[in-house]
Amino acid sequence: QVQLVESGGGLVQAGGSLRLSCAAAGINFSFYTMGWYRQAPGKQRDLVATITSGASTNYGNSVKGRFTISRDNAKNTVTLQMNSLKPEDTAVYYCNARKVNPRTAYWGQGTQVTVSS
């Protein structure tokens, strides 16, 4: 059974930092592109950051320079370090694991991040 379990969300003041973690089980972690997406109330789910099996990273425009994604294949975890947080970063953050061949995708249950002004 595949499980992606996020942790580390919470309430923080603008300008502060949070660190999200996602622990994966039931998949061959090192073969998957891992990612973080977020969804604010009434909005679509948007890309935050992804990291490939080869550790290439990609970021959404709104978080470039502030967020950093990393992975630890030995621990089956992916981490999102979020700095200089803004109120507009408030959303539910979801962990994602995806693979192209065969096409497979899994989602975590989400963790709430709230940034107060």
HELIX and SHEET records of a PDB file:
HELIX    1   1 PHE A   29  PHE A   31  5                                   3    
HELIX    2   2 PRO A   87  ASP A   89  5                                   3    
SHEET    1   A 4 GLN A   3  SER A   7  0                                        
SHEET    2   A 4 LEU A  18  ALA A  25 -1                                        
SHEET    3   A 4 THR A  77  MET A  82 -1                                        
SHEET    4   A 4 PHE A  67  ASP A  72 -1                                        
SHEET    1   B 6 GLY A  10  GLN A  13  0                                        
SHEET    2   B 6 THR A 111  SER A 116  1                                        
SHEET    3   B 6 ALA A  91  LYS A  99 -1                                        
SHEET    4   B 6 THR A  33  GLN A  39 -1                                        
SHEET    5   B 6 ASP A  46  ILE A  51 -1                                        
SHEET    6   B 6 THR A  57  TYR A  59 -1                                        
SHEET    1   C 4 GLY A  10  GLN A  13  0                                        
SHEET    2   C 4 THR A 111  SER A 116  1                                        
SHEET    3   C 4 ALA A  91  LYS A  99 -1                                        
SHEET    4   C 4 THR A 104  TRP A 107 -1                                        
END                                                                             
